Amino acid sequence: METRKRALGRGLEELFNNEVLDIDSMEQKIYETATNEEIVEIPLSELRANPYQPRKHFDEEALEELASSIKEYGVFQPIIVKKSIKGYEIIAGERRFRASKKAGLEKIPAIIRNFTDEQMMEIALLENLQRENLNAIEEAEAYKSMIEKLGLTQEELAKRVGKSRAHVTNTLGLLRLPNEIKILVAKGSISMSHARVISKLESEEEMISFANKIIENKMPVHEVESLANNDMAKKNKIERKKTSSSQYKYVEDMLRDKLDTKIKIKDNKIEISFSNVNDLNRILEILDIKE
């Protein structure tokens, strides 16, 4: 434990033991406790992204703006890295790293800390979540990765990332979407609220059809919910009708063979047809029912 504390830096162990890890607090703690000797210049060529980085898309315009600032003023805040077999992995500060490359820098100030793979994964996700840089699909994929690799339940994950259990569940539900709809969500063509409604539909065909309607008609979320609910209600009604007519078909067949007459089972009732009194007596006799 003592070795781990020294590797992370003073006070960081307490942050990771909290129910919710705050990225700003973590970075601030590192910057406050790092000595001048610990801030080193690392060649950009020796750096690579955090392998657990959930963000796949970076705002190029924002990167250009940051690059211009770096050209004029330099990198104000060091990035945080971990030593790896070949070079260094970025724990926090990938935007600064990318912008520095655009600005033509060869080196960047950095603080080296020895985080575990689990901590790196958690930091990468929370850095983006808490700074609102992830799109809904990236967030969903990051949740899935944390659940699988860290062995968390949805409830535990919700507490760790400071979100409600319902939010985590609904976000994970977006992974049911076809790839073409995921792309629309990532681009912002469809909002997360729209996507959440679509993800509850059964087939990919229905999902794609709804996505197209949303875009073509610029439908608000409440209208999409109403339309989806109506469609699902109609479908459930048809399914119930199908079930009521086919679920007991084998029973109908057995009774028909035994009684040699038309049999219908509906609404938990058995209807036995007969043509006249004699036919009724015949059926009663087969059923061993005496008048």
N, C-alpha and C positions, 0 to 999 in steps of 0.2 A: 504493500500500500504506500509506504514512504517513497519507494522508487517511482511509483506511478505519479505521486504528487509532484515530485521534482521534475518529472518529464513533462507534465502538463503545465506546471507553473503554479505559483501560490494562489490559492483561492479557487482554482478551476474545479478541483474535485468536488467542492461544495456545490458549485453550479450544476455539475452533471448529476449530483444526487438529488437535486430539486425535482419536483413532479413535472414542472415545465421548464425547459431550458430556454433562456432568453439570449439570442445571438448577440444583440447589442451589448448586453452585460458581459458576455463571454469575451468579445473582442476588446471591450474597454478594459477588462481585467488583465488581459494579455498586454495591452499597450501600456497600462499603468505600471505593471510589474517588470516589464522588459528593460534590461539595462542597455545603455548605448552600445556595448560590446555585442549584445545579442541581435542588434539590427544590422543585417549584412546585405551586401549587394549581390544578387544572384543573377547570372546570365539568363535571359528569357529562353534561350535554347535549352536550358536544363530543366525547365518547368513544364509540367503537364497538368491537365485539368483533373480535379477530383474525380476518380472513377465512379463515384456514386452521385455525381452531379445530375439532378433530375431535369434541369432546364436544357432543352434542346434548341430553343430559338432565342437569339439575342437581338435586341432592338438596334439595328445598324445605325440609325440616326442618332440615338442616344450615345452609342459607342464613339461616333465621330465627334460629337460634342465633348465627350470626356477626353478624347485624344487631343483635341485642340487645347483644352485646359491644361493637360499634361505637358504639351509642347511649350506652353507659356510659363507654367508655374512648377512643373514637375509633379511627382507622385507624393502627395502630402502624407498619406497614411500607408505604412508598410502592409504588404499582404502577409498572410499567415500560411506557412507551408509545413510539410512533413517530409523528412528525408526518406527516400525510397532507394531501391536497388540501383536504379539509374536516375540520377538527378533528384528532383523534388516534386511532390504532389501538392497542388494548391488546396488548402483547407477553406480559406475565405479570401475573396478578392479576385475572382476570375474576371470580372468586368474590368478592373484596373489592369490586370495582366493583358487582356485583349486590346484594351485601349492603348496601352504602352507600346504594343507591337505596331499598332496603326500609327502611333506618333513617331515611330522610327527609333525607339530606345533599344539599347542592347542589354541593359541591366535594370533591375527593379529592387527597391528596398524590401526586405522580408524578415520575418521573425520565424525561427524554426521551433516547432513544438512536436512532441511525439504522441499523437493521438492514435487510438485503436481504430480498426476498420469500422466497428459499430459506431463509434463517436463521429468519425468522418461522414458516415452515411447520414447520421442524425443532423449534424451541422449543415451539410449540403442541402438537405430538405428544409430545415427550419430557417436557414438564411434566406431562402427564396420565399417561403411561406410568409415569414414575418415582414419581409420587405416587398411583398406583393408583386413578385416578378414571374411567378409560374402561371401558365394557363391551366385550365381545369383538367385537361388530359394529362399533362405532366404531373400535376398534383396527384391525380388518381394513380398513375404508374409509380410514383414515389411512395404512396401509401402502401400499395401492393408489395413493393420491394421491401419496405421496412417490416411489414407483417411476416413475409416469408423468411427474410434473412435474420431478423432479430427475434423471431418467434413471439411476436406480440399479438394479443387479441385486439379486436377493433376498439373495445373499451379502453384498453391500456394505451393504444396508439392515440386515441382521442385526447386522453389526459396529457400525454407527452407533448403533443403538438398544440395543446391549448384550444382544441376545437370540440364541438359537441359530437356525441356518438352519431346522431342523425346526419350531421354534415359529412362525417367520414364514410358512413354507409352509403349515402347518396352519391358521394364523389366516386367511390369504388364502383358503383353501379354504371358509371359512364364507360367503363371498360367493356361493357356488353355491346357498345355501339360499333357498327361497321366502320372500317378504316376511313371510308370517304367522309363519314360524318365526323369522325375524330379530327380529320384535317380541317373541316369547317369550323369546329370548336376551337382548335389551336389558332386558326387565323382570326377568330373573333367574328366570323360570319354568322355563327349561332351562339347565343349566350349559354352559360352553364345552366341557367334556369330552364331554357328551352330544351337543352340536351338531357336534363334530368327527367323531363316528361317523356321525351322520345325513348329513353333507355328502358322505360317500363313496358313498352310495347313488346309483343311476342316475337314477331318475325323481322328479319332484316328488310324485307320488302316494305313492310309497314313503316319502319323507321325511316327509310330513305324517302318514301312518299311524303311522310310528315315533314321531314327536313326541307324538301323541295317546296312544300306548301308554305312553310314559315318564311323562307327566303323570297319566294315569288310574291306573297301577299303581305309581307312585313307584319306578320301576326304577333300581337302581344302575348305574353306568357299565359294570362288568364284565359285567352281565347283558345290557345293550344291545349291547355288542360281540359277545358270544356269539351272540345272536339275529341280529344283522346278518350275522355271518360265516356262520352256517348258511343264512340266506336266500340270500346271495350264492353260496355253494357249490352249493346246489340249482339256482339260476338258471344258473350256469356249466355244470353237468352237462347241463341241458336244452339249453343253447346248443350245447354240444359234440356232443350227440346230433343236433341239428338240422343242424349243420354236416356231420357225418359222412354224413348221409343225403341232403343236398342239394348239397353242394359239388361233387360229381362227377356230378351228374345228367345234364349235357350229354354226358359221356363214356359213361354208361350208355346214353343214347338213341342215340348214334352207333354203338356196338357192337351194340345191339339191332337197328338198321336193317341193319347190315352182315351180322350172323350170323343174323338172324331167329330169335332165341331170347331167353329171359329172362336179363338181366344184373344183377348186384348188386355194388356196390363198397362194402366195409366194412372198417374197420381196415386200410387199405392193402392190401387183397386184392381181386382181381377174381374173382367167382364166375360161371361160365358154365354154364347148365343145358342138358341134352340128354335126350331121351326114350329113346333106345336106341343100339345100336352104330352103326347106319346114320346116325343123326342126328349122332353124334359124328364119324364119318368125314366127313360133309358139312361140319361146322364146321372140321375140321382141313384139309380141302381148300381152304376159303375162306381160311384163315389161311396157306395154302401150307406146311403142316407135313406131312412125309411120314413114314410109319412105318418 
